[in-house]
Amino acid sequence: MFRALGARLTLDSKGVAGAALFEAAAQRMWLWATSGLKTATDLLTEGDLHENGLEVNVVRCEAGNRSLCRVVVQRPDEWDPSLLWLTTVDAVRTGDTVDIGVSVEQDLRHLRVPPSPLVPPLLGLLHDFVSEGARAGTQPLRATAEAVLGSDQIDSFVQTCLLDPGRRLPVVLFSAVKEQDGVYPTDAGDPSLTARELAGLAHVLLMPRVEDSHRLTKRLGMLSVYDGAVRIYWPRFRLSDPPPRHPLHLRQRLNTGSGPAIIRRVVEAGARSYRSPDGTATLLATRWREQEQERIATITTDPDPSRQASLLRDELLRVIDAKVALEHEMETLRHQLMRSTERTDDLGSELTGVRTTPVASTELAGTPEPVLREALAPEPSDAASPD
């Protein structure tokens, strides 16, 4: 399976108890998954549901102050039924906090990866949560492009958005062409449509005035956006970052494929970095353990000793097979980790120059850090001759 999309967001309680918020989110997930199905009930039902090639599986479990609702939907593609989409939605409640994870995967049996944007049914649930006031990290989510106007908003954008250590999603910033305010290059894509496609995946903003681009350039230097260009600011942004770290799509280099390419780049980055909400694996393991205990209890209470022995023998063989498979997976992961470590060491040895930590005062002041001279090894001719 190839992960085509991954999104993490948090529901804002706004005074609502976490349990009530969790139940509302679980019910919304169920309604989205069963939309259009005749055999589905209005209220969430745990178990499996099959209809017209669509499969829905719901799992719920609780442990202490944590609750989990997992909805897994297998949906054939609307245009190509031979393609299978697997969407996994996890809602995890810890106290009054409810975290949502949405992962969309595609069956790779056909070795085809469709380009972004994805078909609407796969993104509908994200839009619903965004419209309800969800946030990612410390930043609120929107399905519209927000304008940045004036020096005050430029300062706020730099300090509370770009430099926010709690920002988890990239920022896509559109700038107006220098000839006319509020006009953006056609090849860059419509900012409003981009914001809808990236709802829950990125923060989309725009600067409709040219003078604001000049103000941003004074604050960010080479990390600014200007004259119809589009820039992606990845999380953990720093004023001392090298410009290539945050991709800049210049107006002069835009073409008809630039808009979809920007969206695809953001979507793929989110898919690669996706992780399920904290506690998901633990709750699923707890649920699995309870089910296994119930099944073993049923076997041991069988009145027929011979059938009981046969069932226990089959269970032992199944556990041995599972253990062998787990050891094989662990060995594979260990090998991948060793290769990644070796690759990291190789890249580290290729780096030259001195890496300096950003000065706190420059980060808070919103001014680029002064360029430092690179420390070089002395030439042989510069070495002092012995007396």
C-alpha positions in Angstrom: 0.0 0.0 0.0 1.2 3.5 -0.8 0.2 6.3 1.5 -1.3 9.1 -0.5 -2.4 11.4 2.3 -1.8 11.8 6.0 -3.3 14.4 8.3 -3.2 15.0 12.1 -5.5 17.5 13.8 -6.9 18.3 17.2 -10.5 19.2 18.0 -11.0 22.3 20.1 -13.2 21.6 23.1 -14.4 25.2 23.6 -15.8 24.2 27.0 -17.2 20.9 25.8 -16.2 17.8 27.8 -13.7 15.6 26.1 -16.1 12.5 26.2 -18.9 14.4 24.5 -16.5 15.8 21.9 -15.1 12.3 21.2 -18.6 10.8 20.8 -19.6 13.6 18.4 -16.4 13.0 16.3 -16.9 9.3 16.2 -20.5 9.8 15.1 -19.4 12.2 12.3 -16.8 9.6 11.2 -19.5 7.0 11.0 -21.9 9.2 9.0 -19.1 10.0 6.5 -18.0 6.4 6.1 -21.6 5.1 5.5 -22.9 8.0 3.4 -25.1 6.6 0.7 -25.3 3.1 2.1 -28.8 1.6 2.5 -27.9 -1.0 5.1 -26.2 1.4 7.5 -27.9 2.7 10.7 -27.9 6.3 11.8 -26.0 5.6 14.9 -22.4 4.3 15.0 -22.3 0.5 15.1 -19.1 -1.5 15.9 -18.2 -4.3 13.4 -18.1 -4.8 9.7 -20.4 -3.5 6.9 -20.3 -4.5 3.2 -22.3 -3.0 0.4 -21.6 -2.5 -3.3 -17.8 -3.1 -3.0 -17.6 -0.6 -0.1 -16.3 -2.1 3.2 -16.5 -0.3 6.5 -14.9 -1.6 9.8 -15.4 0.1 13.1 -13.4 -0.6 16.3 -13.9 1.0 19.7 -12.0 0.5 22.9 -11.2 2.2 26.2 -8.5 2.1 28.8 -8.4 4.4 31.8 -9.0 8.0 30.6 -8.3 7.1 27.0 -10.8 6.1 24.3 -10.2 5.1 20.6 -12.6 4.9 17.7 -11.1 3.6 14.5 -13.0 3.6 11.2 -11.5 1.9 8.2 -13.1 2.3 4.8 -12.1 0.4 1.7 -13.6 2.2 -1.3 -13.1 1.5 -5.1 -12.1 4.5 -7.1 -15.1 6.2 -8.8 -13.4 6.5 -12.2 -11.3 3.3 -12.1 -13.0 0.5 -10.0 -9.8 -1.6 -10.3 -8.1 0.9 -7.9 -8.8 0.5 -4.2 -8.6 3.3 -1.6 -8.1 2.5 2.0 -8.9 5.3 4.5 -8.2 4.9 8.2 -9.5 7.5 10.6 -8.5 7.3 14.2 -10.1 9.4 17.0 -8.2 9.2 20.3 -9.4 10.9 23.5 -7.0 11.6 26.3 -8.9 13.5 29.0 -10.5 16.5 27.3 -8.2 16.4 24.2 -9.4 14.6 21.1 -6.8 13.9 18.4 -7.8 12.9 14.9 -5.6 11.1 12.4 -6.6 10.5 8.7 -4.5 8.3 6.5 -5.4 7.5 2.9 -3.6 4.7 1.1 -3.8 3.2 -2.4 -3.4 -0.4 -3.4 -0.2 -0.6 -5.4 -1.0 -3.8 -7.2 -1.4 -1.7 -10.4 1.8 0.3 -9.7 0.0 3.6 -10.4 -0.1 6.6 -8.1 -2.8 9.2 -9.1 -1.8 12.8 -8.8 -3.2 15.2 -6.3 -5.8 16.5 -5.7 -7.6 13.4 -4.4 -11.2 12.6 -5.2 -13.7 14.5 -3.0 -15.0 11.6 -0.9 -11.5 11.0 0.5 -11.2 14.6 1.7 -14.8 15.4 2.8 -14.2 14.3 6.4 -11.1 16.7 6.7 -13.2 19.6 5.5 -15.9 18.8 8.1 -13.4 18.8 11.0 -11.8 22.0 9.7 -15.1 23.7 9.5 -15.8 22.7 13.2 -12.7 24.7 14.3 -10.0 22.0 14.4 -6.4 23.0 14.8 -3.0 21.5 14.0 -0.5 22.0 16.8 -1.0 25.6 18.0 -2.4 26.9 14.7 -6.1 27.0 13.8 -7.1 25.4 10.5 -9.0 27.0 7.6 -10.3 25.9 4.3 -9.9 29.4 2.8 -6.8 31.6 1.9 -6.2 34.2 4.5 -4.9 37.6 3.4 -1.9 39.3 5.2 -2.2 43.1 5.0 -0.2 45.9 6.5 2.9 46.0 8.7 1.1 44.8 11.8 -0.2 41.7 10.2 3.2 41.0 8.6 4.8 41.2 12.0 2.2 38.9 13.5 2.5 36.5 10.6 6.3 36.2 11.1 6.2 36.0 14.9 3.0 33.9 15.6 2.9 31.7 12.5 6.3 31.2 10.7 8.4 31.2 13.9 5.9 29.4 16.0 7.6 26.2 17.3 4.2 24.6 17.7 3.4 24.9 14.0 3.1 21.4 12.6 1.9 22.1 9.0 3.7 24.0 6.1 2.7 27.5 5.1 2.0 28.2 1.4 2.3 31.9 0.8 1.1 33.5 -2.5 2.3 37.0 -3.5 0.7 39.4 -6.0 2.4 40.4 -9.2 4.2 43.8 -9.0 2.1 45.2 -11.8 -1.3 45.1 -10.0 -2.4 44.4 -6.4 -4.6 41.4 -5.9 -3.6 39.6 -9.1 -1.7 36.3 -9.0 -0.1 34.3 -11.8 -2.6 31.9 -13.4 0.0 29.1 -13.5 0.5 29.3 -9.8 -3.1 28.1 -9.3 -6.0 29.8 -7.6 -5.2 30.5 -3.9 -8.8 29.8 -2.9 -8.8 26.4 -4.7 -5.4 25.6 -3.2 -6.7 26.4 0.3 -9.6 24.0 -0.3 -7.4 21.2 -1.6 -5.0 21.6 1.3 -7.6 22.0 4.1 -6.1 20.3 7.1 -2.8 19.8 5.3 -1.3 23.3 5.1 -1.9 26.9 6.0 -2.6 28.9 2.8 -2.0 32.7 2.9 -1.7 35.4 0.4 -0.2 39.0 0.1 -2.4 41.0 -2.2 -0.3 44.2 -2.0 3.1 44.8 -3.4 4.2 47.0 -0.5 3.6 44.1 1.9 6.1 42.0 -0.1 8.7 44.8 0.5 7.9 44.7 4.3 8.3 41.0 4.4 11.6 41.2 2.5 12.9 43.6 5.2 12.0 41.0 7.8 13.1 37.8 6.1 15.6 38.8 3.5 16.2 36.0 1.0 13.4 34.0 2.6 10.7 36.4 1.4 8.1 36.1 -1.3 7.6 38.7 -4.1 6.3 39.5 -7.6 3.8 36.6 -8.0 6.1 33.9 -6.5 4.8 31.2 -4.2 6.8 29.9 -1.3 6.4 26.8 1.0 7.6 27.4 4.6 8.1 24.0 6.3 7.6 23.6 10.0 10.5 24.5 12.4 11.3 27.6 10.3 14.2 29.8 11.4 15.5 33.1 10.1 18.9 31.5 9.7 17.7 28.7 7.4 19.2 28.6 3.9 16.7 29.7 1.3 16.7 26.4 -0.6 15.3 24.7 2.5 11.9 26.4 1.9 11.0 26.1 -1.9 10.4 29.2 -3.8 8.4 29.0 -7.1 9.4 32.1 -9.1 6.9 33.8 -11.4 9.2 33.5 -14.3 9.5 29.7 -13.9 5.8 28.9 -13.4 4.0 26.8 -15.9 0.6 25.0 -16.3 1.8 22.2 -14.0 3.1 24.4 -11.2 -0.1 24.7 -9.3 -0.8 21.0 -9.0 2.9 20.4 -8.3 2.8 22.7 -5.3 -0.3 20.9 -3.9 1.3 17.5 -4.6 4.5 18.4 -2.9 2.7 19.4 0.3 0.4 16.4 0.3 3.3 14.0 -0.2 5.3 15.6 2.5 2.4 15.2 4.9 1.9 11.6 3.9 5.6 10.7 4.5 5.6 12.3 8.0 2.2 11.0 9.1 2.0 9.2 12.4 -1.1 7.9 14.1 -2.4 9.8 17.2 -0.5 9.1 20.4 -2.0 6.1 22.2 -3.5 4.4 19.1 -1.2 1.4 19.1 -1.6 0.9 22.9 -5.4 1.0 22.8 -5.5 -1.4 19.8 -3.2 -3.8 21.6 -5.3 -3.6 24.7 -8.4 -4.4 22.7 -6.7 -7.3 20.9 -5.5 -8.7 24.3 -9.0 -8.7 25.6 -10.4 -10.4 22.5 -7.7 -13.1 22.8 -8.5 -13.7 26.5 -12.1 -14.1 25.7 -11.4 -16.6 22.9 -9.0 -18.6 25.1 -11.6 -18.7 27.9 -14.1 -20.1 25.4 -11.7 -22.8 24.4 -10.8 -23.8 27.9 -14.5 -24.1 28.9 -15.2 -26.6 26.1 -16.6 -29.8 27.7 -14.9 -32.1 25.2 -11.3 -32.7 26.3 -10.1 -34.0 22.9 -11.6 -31.0 21.1 -10.2 -28.7 23.7 -6.7 -30.1 23.3 -7.0 -29.8 19.5 -8.1 -26.1 19.7 -5.3 -25.3 22.2 -2.7 -27.0 19.9 -4.0 -24.9 16.9 -3.8 -21.8 19.1 -0.2 -22.6 20.1 0.8 -23.1 16.4 -0.8 -19.8 15.5 1.1 -18.0 18.2 4.4 -19.5 17.1 3.7 -18.4 13.5 2.9 -14.9 14.7 6.1 -14.8 16.7 8.2 -15.9 13.7 6.6 -13.2 11.5 7.2 -10.6 14.2 10.8 -11.5 14.5 11.2 -11.3 10.7 9.7 -7.8 10.7 11.9 -6.7 13.5 15.0 -8.0 11.7 13.9 -6.1 8.5 13.4 -2.9 10.5 16.7 -3.3 12.2 18.4 -3.7 8.8 16.6 -0.6 7.5 17.7 1.4 10.6 21.3 0.4 10.1 21.2 1.5 6.5 19.6 4.8 7.4 22.3 5.4 10.1 25.1 4.6 7.7 23.5 7.0 5.2 23.2 9.7 7.8 26.9 9.3 8.7 27.9 9.6 5.1 25.8 12.8 4.6 27.3 14.2 7.8 30.8 13.6 6.7 30.1 15.5 3.4 28.9 18.6 5.2 31.5 21.5 5.3 31.7 24.7 7.2 30.4 25.5 10.6 26.8 25.1 11.8 25.8 27.8 14.2 22.7 27.8 16.4 20.3 30.7 15.8 20.7 33.7 18.2 17.6 34.0 20.3 17.6 37.8 20.1 17.4 37.7 16.3 14.6 35.2 16.3 12.5 37.3 18.6 13.4 40.6 16.8 12.4 39.1 13.5 15.7 40.0 11.8 18.0 37.7 9.9 21.1 36.5 11.7 24.3 38.2 10.4 26.2 35.9 8.0 29.2 34.3 9.7 32.4 33.5 8.0 33.1 29.9 7.3 35.9 28.3 9.3 38.4 26.8 7.0 41.5 24.8 7.8 44.7 26.8 7.4 46.7 26.3 4.2 50.1 24.6 4.5 51.8 27.8 3.5 50.2 29.6 6.4 51.6 27.3 9.0 54.2 28.7 11.2 57.7 27.5 10.4 59.7 26.0 13.3 62.3 28.2 14.9 
